[in-house]
Amino acid sequence: MKTFYSIVFGMFITYATCGQTGQWTWVKGSDTVNHLGNYGIQGVASVSNNPPARANPAYWTDLDGNFWMFGGLIQRSGQSNIILNDLWKFDPITEQWTWVHGPTLNTASGGQYGLQGIGAPTNLPPARYLGKANWTGPDGHLYMFGGARLGGPLNDLWKYDISLNQWTWLAGSSNVNAAVSYGTKGVPAITNDPGARYQCTSNWVADNKLWLLGGRKGIGDQGNDLWSYDITTNLWTWVSGVQTISPAGNYGTKGITNNTNQPPGRGYPTTWKGFNGDLYLFGGAKGAVNFNDVWRYNLASNTWTWVSGSAAPNNTGHDGGWCETDVSFTPRARYETGTGLTLNTCNRAQWFFGGYAIDQFAEFNDLWIYNSEENTWALVRGVNTPNGNFSYGTKGVPASTNEIPARGGMCTWTDQHQNLWVFGGYSVLNGHTYADLWKFTPDTSCINIIKANTPREFPTNFTICFGDTAQALFDRGNEIVCSPSSSSSFDATRGELKLYPTKDQIYNITITSRSDAPCPLDTSIEIRVGVSQLPKAAFSLQKSTIALGDEPFASLNRSTNAASYEWRYRGNNISTGENFVQRFRDIGTYCFELIAINDCGRDSIIQCGEMIGNILVPNAFSPNGDGKNDIFQLISSRNIDLEFLKVFNRWGQLIFETNNANKGWDGKVN
């Protein structure tokens, strides 16, 4: 156990008397700096697995609530640094790490790009660090852009497919220091490219696009240009901001939207997406200047608004002590702050932890929460001054005396119970990286902003096809009781309710969370599932046998649940109507296929008809003089010209012939 007390000890005691705000728990990993971890077996979760220490990795929360982490830097004072490109997953329910992809400790790995746009098990992004942009796409894939490696910054964009465990190089160059290509503002183009950059820690996803802001493009060049990447068209668009190096921006009036407003250029801002769909950023740094301003970007109007914090550089901020909330409060100016956007719909708040103050060569371990709807800040833990004290306590045991060490460049996530998780990071004071994993469990009597005080959004209606399954996702760990239960199942680990009725069905669902959850829930909802039946093709021919020249073939459609039809003869479409009429000129067998179609599928059936000639040749007659069938002759419904009619016996001898269609053989020879 390590305990360190800084010069702000007295101020910490003052805040501690304000009451319980929550507790830190040192969950996993080592309290030894620059620890090299334990990889275990690739693809196998284990309680003994722990990633090596690192700073500035890419990190994500997937759609199932698992945490992911890629790459980063092990910076060791007096020793050689290690740049990583390993991929890890952490399950916050089982609290186990899994080494998923990439090499073990590997200095400056060059990776394997493969073919652009083609995923492969051997593909691997080169090792990198320093503020890569990362997004969890609406398709469930993990996306990553840029960062820095030995030699310079990158502009490559990657996609990781969780189900296939493989990377795909999507766009950009495989070389460092690629130039930016702006194109025309607002116009997507295949030639557009943000260029190589780092310290661009964006994670905005909206309108099926990945959004990227600023970052550092070169030494002393922190931008404010805003870009979007459409994951459908694979095109970049320069959306907002300027091409100027390190622009000063334009604050305008706080809280007032104006087309001329622009945030100053910066690196390492903290970004998140608000409950209302707007994009937010906090802080960052430009040269020796730290920011503590909050900006909001509205996608629909393409406008920026300065909403909180100061326009002055290196502002010292202001707070009222733990649990106190006000629009005038704000953290001290800083960069590389960790943030964890809550996953539950009950929570409309944003966590902020730690970071650095470049003007003071200092670091923080204070914890804040911001309500973007009310534009208010609250200090939750620690002090709003740098270099706070820390105490690891006992691993796995929460305690009010536990304090996480100050740091920046760490991974931060929020689980579905609103607990904040922190892994790794870097100490600028001591020049080392961390390999410890922490969890902060809030006390909702202090932080009522994350209580269930806003309406939940639940699935209500589904329409499925017969034989399919409707899936409704709830917060993991909730208890779900579904009636009727015979056509439903619930996976509490995934929070996934599956409904598979065979006909239209109403389900009554009771949802209960654990009693100590920060978002407590005890409610009932109703889900209606409409079941669309599969089409059934059926038809008959109005006449299955038709004499040549008399009439065409015509169908009588008896299909059910069909929205449209295709009629085919010998593979060719002959009609898309409900029925068909088809005429032929030759005798023979004719087979027709009906394909019945609706949104749920297709069904087909084949029926055949016979086209016969209009001249009948009898196969028997009875020449006994009774006046019935006494003569063997052609039978026709119309006059015909007969060339000849000949009758032979079994030995091939001609026994009768005529060219008069009205005459026949009486059965006699000679």
Secondary structure as GFF3:
##gff-version 3
##sequence-region A 1 670
A	DSSP	beta_strand	3	4	.	.	.	ID=ss1
A	DSSP	alpha_helix	9	16	.	.	.	ID=ss2
A	DSSP	beta_strand	22	30	.	.	.	ID=ss3
A	DSSP	beta_strand	58	61	.	.	.	ID=ss4
A	DSSP	beta_strand	67	74	.	.	.	ID=ss5
A	DSSP	beta_strand	82	91	.	.	.	ID=ss6
A	DSSP	beta_strand	96	101	.	.	.	ID=ss7
A	DSSP	beta_strand	133	136	.	.	.	ID=ss8
A	DSSP	beta_strand	142	145	.	.	.	ID=ss9
A	DSSP	beta_strand	148	149	.	.	.	ID=ss10
A	DSSP	beta_strand	152	153	.	.	.	ID=ss11
A	DSSP	beta_strand	157	161	.	.	.	ID=ss12
A	DSSP	beta_strand	166	171	.	.	.	ID=ss13
A	DSSP	beta_strand	204	206	.	.	.	ID=ss14
A	DSSP	beta_strand	209	218	.	.	.	ID=ss15
A	DSSP	beta_strand	221	230	.	.	.	ID=ss16
A	DSSP	beta_strand	235	240	.	.	.	ID=ss17
A	DSSP	beta_strand	270	273	.	.	.	ID=ss18
A	DSSP	beta_strand	279	286	.	.	.	ID=ss19
A	DSSP	beta_strand	289	298	.	.	.	ID=ss20
A	DSSP	beta_strand	303	308	.	.	.	ID=ss21
A	DSSP	beta_strand	325	326	.	.	.	ID=ss22
A	DSSP	beta_strand	338	341	.	.	.	ID=ss23
A	DSSP	beta_strand	349	357	.	.	.	ID=ss24
A	DSSP	beta_strand	362	371	.	.	.	ID=ss25
A	DSSP	beta_strand	376	381	.	.	.	ID=ss26
A	DSSP	beta_strand	390	391	.	.	.	ID=ss27
A	DSSP	beta_strand	411	414	.	.	.	ID=ss28
A	DSSP	beta_strand	420	423	.	.	.	ID=ss29
A	DSSP	beta_strand	426	427	.	.	.	ID=ss30
A	DSSP	beta_strand	432	433	.	.	.	ID=ss31
A	DSSP	beta_strand	435	442	.	.	.	ID=ss32
A	DSSP	three_ten_helix	448	450	.	.	.	ID=ss33
A	DSSP	beta_strand	461	465	.	.	.	ID=ss34
A	DSSP	beta_strand	470	473	.	.	.	ID=ss35
A	DSSP	beta_strand	479	483	.	.	.	ID=ss36
A	DSSP	beta_strand	488	491	.	.	.	ID=ss37
A	DSSP	beta_strand	496	499	.	.	.	ID=ss38
A	DSSP	beta_strand	505	512	.	.	.	ID=ss39
A	DSSP	beta_strand	522	532	.	.	.	ID=ss40
A	DSSP	beta_strand	539	541	.	.	.	ID=ss41
A	DSSP	beta_strand	545	547	.	.	.	ID=ss42
A	DSSP	beta_strand	553	557	.	.	.	ID=ss43
A	DSSP	beta_strand	564	569	.	.	.	ID=ss44
A	DSSP	beta_strand	572	575	.	.	.	ID=ss45
A	DSSP	beta_strand	581	582	.	.	.	ID=ss46
A	DSSP	beta_strand	588	598	.	.	.	ID=ss47
A	DSSP	beta_strand	601	612	.	.	.	ID=ss48
A	DSSP	beta_strand	615	616	.	.	.	ID=ss49
A	DSSP	beta_strand	635	636	.	.	.	ID=ss50
A	DSSP	beta_strand	645	648	.	.	.	ID=ss51
A	DSSP	beta_strand	654	658	.	.	.	ID=ss52
###
